[in-house]
Amino acid sequence: MEPNQIFFNPANISFSRYTADHYEFILVLITPEKMISSASLVSNTFTFTESYHIKDPNLEHTFKLLLSEIQAGNQNGKLFLENIMSVLTFHFVKNYSKEQTSNLIENVNGLTSKELEKVLCYIDKNMAENYSIKNLAEEFGVSKFNFIKKFKSSTNVTPHQFIIKKKLERSKNLLKEVSLSLTDITYMLNFSDQSHFSNSFQKMYGITPREFRKTIE
């Protein structure tokens, strides 16, 4: 086995593995009913296949996003968590079921599951880039106003709030690297200046980046 491999075991199918090595797993259990309803399927005439040793960067990102949100106490609310689940189940249905279906209900108020998955992956990969919400909207072929409206409808937060949150989550890992100064981290995450980074960090976590660093030294 290699790091970040994914095992997908359908319901009611036994699975066992013996190994003399030590591994750590994130285990996510989802009922078949939840998989169907979260993916917004009109028809459930399909079956999932056993899939082991999966290397799927988009799926891996979605799992990490789910874990991050749970570890943060679901700060973005129930709707945000449900949309992550929708992205997860949509991806499974489209890529790991025997009978794929195009009868998917589109989200008329927000982004579709496929669009949301693409947006979240794009933001994650371009976190340190100096891109505006307008540029992000153009990347997906919609106006800035419509993009913000759809994104907030899907995640319960604005794109700007989401990007700042993801930057601050990443900053906590960077702060553990003692060789990096606060100026370095400010530059790496593309905050406007160190004051903006520190104020945003304190607003979200209740302590300054410098104080946080002292707690892990």
C-alpha positions as CSV (number, residue, x, y, z in Angstrom):
1,M,0.0,0.0,0.0
2,E,1.0,3.6,-0.6
3,P,0.0,6.8,1.2
4,N,-3.4,8.3,0.4
5,Q,-4.8,5.2,-1.3
6,I,-8.5,4.9,-1.1
7,F,-10.5,1.6,-0.6
8,F,-14.2,1.6,-1.6
9,N,-16.2,-1.2,-0.1
10,P,-20.0,-1.3,-1.1
11,A,-22.6,-2.1,1.6
12,N,-23.3,-5.8,2.5
13,I,-20.0,-7.0,1.0
14,S,-17.5,-8.5,3.5
15,F,-14.0,-7.2,3.4
16,S,-10.9,-8.2,5.4
17,R,-7.2,-7.6,5.2
18,Y,-4.2,-8.9,7.1
19,T,-1.0,-7.1,7.3
20,A,2.0,-7.2,9.5
21,D,2.7,-3.5,8.8
22,H,1.2,-0.5,10.6
23,Y,-1.3,1.7,8.8
24,E,-3.6,4.6,9.8
25,F,-7.0,5.0,8.1
26,I,-9.7,7.6,7.8
27,L,-12.9,5.5,7.8
28,V,-16.1,7.1,6.3
29,L,-19.3,5.1,6.6
30,I,-22.2,6.2,4.4
31,T,-25.6,4.4,4.1
32,P,-26.7,3.4,0.5
33,E,-29.8,5.6,1.0
34,K,-27.5,8.6,1.8
35,M,-25.4,7.9,-1.2
36,I,-28.4,7.9,-3.4
37,S,-30.1,11.0,-1.9
38,S,-26.9,13.0,-1.6
39,A,-26.1,12.5,-5.2
40,S,-29.6,13.8,-6.1
41,L,-30.4,10.8,-8.3
42,V,-33.7,10.5,-10.1
43,S,-33.2,6.8,-10.4
44,N,-31.2,4.4,-8.3
45,T,-30.9,1.6,-10.9
46,F,-27.2,1.1,-10.4
47,T,-24.8,-0.8,-8.2
48,F,-21.4,0.2,-6.8
49,T,-18.3,-1.9,-7.5
50,E,-15.6,-2.9,-5.1
51,S,-12.6,-0.6,-5.8
52,Y,-9.3,-1.0,-4.0
53,H,-6.0,0.9,-4.2
54,I,-7.7,3.9,-5.8
55,K,-5.4,6.9,-6.6
56,D,-7.9,9.7,-7.2
57,P,-6.6,13.3,-6.5
58,N,-10.1,14.8,-6.7
59,L,-11.5,12.2,-4.3
60,E,-8.6,12.6,-2.0
61,H,-9.1,16.3,-1.9
62,T,-12.8,15.9,-1.1
63,F,-12.0,13.5,1.8
64,K,-9.5,16.0,3.2
65,L,-11.9,18.8,2.9
66,L,-14.5,16.7,4.8
67,L,-12.0,15.8,7.5
68,S,-10.9,19.5,7.8
69,E,-14.5,20.7,8.2
70,I,-15.2,18.0,10.9
71,Q,-12.0,18.8,12.8
72,A,-13.0,22.5,12.8
73,G,-16.3,21.6,14.4
74,N,-18.3,22.2,11.2
75,Q,-17.8,25.9,11.4
76,N,-19.4,26.5,8.1
77,G,-22.7,24.8,9.1
78,K,-24.8,21.9,8.1
79,L,-25.4,23.0,4.5
80,F,-21.7,23.2,3.8
81,L,-21.2,19.7,5.2
82,E,-24.1,18.4,3.1
83,N,-22.6,19.9,-0.1
84,I,-19.3,18.2,0.6
85,M,-21.2,14.9,0.9
86,S,-23.0,15.7,-2.4
87,V,-19.6,16.2,-4.1
88,L,-18.3,13.0,-2.6
89,T,-21.3,10.8,-3.6
90,F,-21.7,12.4,-7.0
91,H,-18.1,11.6,-7.8
92,F,-18.6,7.9,-6.7
93,V,-21.7,7.5,-8.7
94,K,-20.0,8.9,-11.9
95,N,-16.8,7.0,-11.5
96,Y,-17.3,3.9,-9.4
97,S,-20.8,2.5,-10.2
98,K,-21.6,-0.3,-12.8
99,E,-24.5,1.6,-14.3
100,Q,-23.8,5.3,-14.7
101,T,-26.7,7.6,-15.2
102,S,-27.1,11.1,-16.6
103,N,-30.5,11.6,-14.8
104,L,-29.0,14.0,-12.2
105,I,-31.0,16.9,-10.8
106,E,-29.1,20.1,-11.3
107,N,-29.0,22.6,-8.4
108,V,-30.9,25.6,-9.9
109,N,-29.9,28.0,-7.0
110,G,-26.3,27.0,-6.5
111,L,-23.5,25.1,-8.3
112,T,-24.1,21.6,-9.4
113,S,-22.1,18.9,-7.6
114,K,-19.7,18.6,-10.5
115,E,-19.2,22.4,-10.7
116,L,-18.6,22.6,-6.9
117,E,-16.1,19.8,-7.1
118,K,-14.2,21.7,-9.8
119,V,-14.3,25.0,-8.0
120,L,-13.0,23.5,-4.7
121,C,-10.2,21.7,-6.5
122,Y,-9.3,24.8,-8.4
123,I,-9.2,26.9,-5.2
124,D,-7.1,24.3,-3.4
125,K,-4.5,24.1,-6.3
126,N,-4.3,27.9,-6.7
127,M,-4.3,28.9,-3.1
128,A,-1.2,31.1,-3.3
129,E,-2.1,32.7,-6.6
130,N,-3.2,36.4,-6.7
131,Y,-6.5,35.7,-8.4
132,S,-9.7,37.8,-7.9
133,I,-13.2,36.4,-7.5
134,K,-13.9,37.9,-11.0
135,N,-11.1,35.8,-12.5
136,L,-12.4,32.8,-10.7
137,A,-15.9,33.4,-12.0
138,E,-14.5,33.8,-15.6
139,E,-12.7,30.5,-15.2
140,F,-16.1,28.9,-14.9
141,G,-17.8,31.0,-17.5
142,V,-20.2,33.0,-15.3
143,S,-20.5,36.6,-14.1
144,K,-18.9,37.6,-10.8
145,F,-22.4,38.3,-9.3
146,N,-23.8,34.9,-10.4
147,F,-20.7,33.0,-9.2
148,I,-20.8,34.5,-5.7
149,K,-24.6,33.9,-5.5
150,K,-24.2,30.2,-6.6
151,F,-21.2,29.6,-4.4
152,K,-22.8,30.9,-1.3
153,S,-26.0,29.0,-2.0
154,S,-23.9,25.8,-2.2
155,T,-21.5,26.4,0.7
156,N,-23.2,28.9,3.0
157,V,-20.2,31.2,2.7
158,T,-18.9,33.6,0.1
159,P,-15.9,32.6,-2.1
160,H,-13.8,35.2,-0.3
161,Q,-14.7,33.8,3.2
162,F,-14.0,30.3,2.0
163,I,-10.6,31.2,0.5
164,I,-9.5,33.1,3.6
165,K,-10.6,30.1,5.8
166,K,-8.6,27.7,3.6
167,K,-5.5,29.9,3.7
168,L,-5.7,30.2,7.5
169,E,-6.0,26.4,7.8
170,R,-2.9,26.0,5.7
171,S,-1.1,28.7,7.7
172,K,-1.4,26.5,10.9
173,N,0.7,23.8,9.3
174,L,3.2,26.4,7.9
175,L,3.6,28.0,11.4
176,K,4.9,24.6,12.7
177,E,7.9,25.1,10.4
178,V,10.2,27.2,12.6
179,S,12.4,28.1,9.6
180,L,9.5,30.1,8.1
181,S,9.0,33.7,9.4
182,L,5.6,35.3,9.5
183,T,6.6,37.4,6.6
184,D,7.4,34.2,4.6
185,I,4.0,32.7,5.4
186,T,2.2,36.0,4.5
187,Y,4.0,35.9,1.1
188,M,3.4,32.2,0.5
189,L,-0.3,32.5,1.2
190,N,-0.6,35.8,-0.7
191,F,-2.1,37.9,2.1
192,S,-1.9,41.6,1.3
193,D,0.4,42.2,4.3
194,Q,1.4,40.6,7.6
195,S,-1.1,42.7,9.5
196,H,-3.9,41.3,7.3
197,F,-2.7,37.8,8.0
198,S,-2.4,38.3,11.7
199,N,-5.7,40.0,12.1
200,S,-7.5,37.3,10.0
201,F,-5.8,34.6,12.0
202,Q,-6.8,36.1,15.4
203,K,-10.3,36.7,14.3
204,M,-10.7,33.0,13.3
205,Y,-8.7,31.3,16.1
206,G,-8.8,33.8,18.9
207,I,-4.9,34.1,19.1
208,T,-2.3,35.7,16.9
209,P,0.0,33.6,14.7
210,R,2.9,34.4,17.0
211,E,1.0,33.2,20.0
212,F,-0.1,30.0,18.2
213,R,3.5,29.3,17.3
214,K,4.5,29.5,20.9
215,T,1.9,26.8,21.8
216,I,3.5,24.3,19.5
217,E,7.2,25.0,20.3
